[in-house]
Amino acid sequence: MKTIKLTSANDGGKIYINIEQIGHYYDVKEKITYGRVEKKAYTRIGVTTHNNGGFEVIETADKIDKMINKLM
């Protein structure tokens, strides 16, 4: 099993994900409301074993690509 360690965008905690179970990941832009940042940018990463929409992490999709490629 090959896992990557990511950082939760919600609380800064660590999330370990098996790269063989990644279903999707994509960057989400920051949300601005009335000229102020309501929610910072993050990356959503989902796994095939859960139907919960995925996790919000601070690593970008490009960085996740590099982490996965390093393990392959």
N, C-alpha and C positions, 0 to 999 in steps of 0.2 A: 504494500500500500504506500503510495506517494502522497504526502500531504503538504499543503502550504499554510503558512501562518499569516492571517490577515488581522487588521485592527477594526473593531466595530466603530462606526461613525456615531453611534448613539451614546456609548459610555466609555469608549476607549479600551474595552476588554479585547482579549485575543479570541480569534475564531480559527479553528483548524479545519481545513476542508480537503477531502480526498479528491485529487485532481481527476480521477476516473469517474467521479459522480457529478462533475460540474455540468449543469444543463445550459446555463447562459450567464453572461456578465456583460454589463454595459454601463457607461458613464451617465450620470444624471447631473444636469447643470444646477447651479444654485438657484434658489427661489427668492425673488425679490418682490416685496410688497410695499407699496407706497414709498419707494426709494431706499428701503433698507433690506438687508439680507435677512430673510426669515429662516431659511435653511441653507446651510453650506452645501457645496457640491459633494457628491459621493458616488460610489460605484455600487450597483446592485448586482449581487452574485447569487444565483440559485442552483440548487442541487436537485438531481433527478429523484432522490428518495423522499422529498417532501414537497407538498404543494402549498407552501406558505408565502410564495412571492419572492423569497430569498432574503439575503442579509444585506444591510447597508454597511459598506466598508470605506475606509479613507484611501486605500490604494487605488490608483487609476487602472483602467483596463489595460493600458500599455504595460504597466508594472506587473500586473497579474500575468500577462502574456510572457514576459521575461522570466518570471518565477516558474511558470509551467515548463517553458522551453529548457530551462536549466536542469530540470528533473528528468527530461526525456533523453 
